[in-house]
Structure formats: C-alpha cells, structure tokens
Amino acid sequence: MGKHNRYTSKQKLEIVLEGIRGETTITELCRKYGIGSNMYYKWRDLFVRKGEEIFANRGNFASEQVYVDRIREMERVIGRLAMENEILKKAESILSRI
C-alpha cells in the first residue's frame, strides 16, 4: 500500500490492529503505510479510548445514548408542535365564524 493523504476508518483500524499484533515494528509498519509514528499512536490511542467506553457502558456505544436523548427531545418538540397546531386550528375555526 503506498502513501495516502487520507485513510478510511477501516484502513486505520487494520493498521492499528496490525501494530497491536506486533508482527512488525511500529517503525516498519509506519514506513509500509507511509504514515508518521505520531499518527499511528494517535490512532491507536483513540482505538484504546473508544474500546474502554464500550466496556464502561456495558457494550453500548456512548454515541448511542446521544442519539436516544436527541430522539426523545425531538419527540417532545413534535408533541408540542402538534398541540400548538390543534390550538391554532380551533382558533381559526372560532374566528372564521365571527
């Protein structure tokens, strides 16, 4: 694999896992993929941090809770807007008779 300006998340994961396996040195690995060792360690540290979050949240991704909270908030907003819409329809009906 030659030098890349940008790696996909899958490629980054494969590179990090290859480094963790220890089949080659990190220096050789970085040379092979055309990345600096600082970049490799940044990716590895992110991988380790996110892995800790998975186990800390009993297998649930931290971002999953963000989506659940956001959906609940949107449902509240939709409910409020539906009520306001009904009130406006009733008001329009009453005012149209005047």
Contacts in CASP RR format, 6 or more apart in sequence:
PFRMAT RR
TARGET T0000
AUTHOR 0000-0000-0000
METHOD contacts of the structure
MODEL  1
MGKHNRYTSKQKLEIVLEGIRGETTITELCRKYGIGSNMYYKWRDLFVRK
GEEIFANRGNFASEQVYVDRIREMERVIGRLAMENEILKKAESILSRI
1 32 0 8 1.000
1 33 0 8 1.000
2 33 0 8 1.000
2 34 0 8 1.000
3 33 0 8 1.000
3 34 0 8 1.000
4 11 0 8 1.000
4 33 0 8 1.000
4 34 0 8 1.000
7 15 0 8 1.000
7 33 0 8 1.000
7 35 0 8 1.000
12 43 0 8 1.000
13 47 0 8 1.000
15 29 0 8 1.000
15 33 0 8 1.000
15 35 0 8 1.000
15 40 0 8 1.000
15 43 0 8 1.000
16 40 0 8 1.000
16 43 0 8 1.000
16 44 0 8 1.000
16 47 0 8 1.000
18 24 0 8 1.000
18 29 0 8 1.000
19 26 0 8 1.000
19 29 0 8 1.000
19 40 0 8 1.000
19 44 0 8 1.000
20 44 0 8 1.000
24 32 0 8 1.000
26 37 0 8 1.000
26 40 0 8 1.000
26 41 0 8 1.000
27 37 0 8 1.000
29 40 0 8 1.000
30 36 0 8 1.000
30 37 0 8 1.000
30 39 0 8 1.000
30 40 0 8 1.000
53 61 0 8 1.000
53 62 0 8 1.000
54 60 0 8 1.000
54 61 0 8 1.000
57 65 0 8 1.000
END
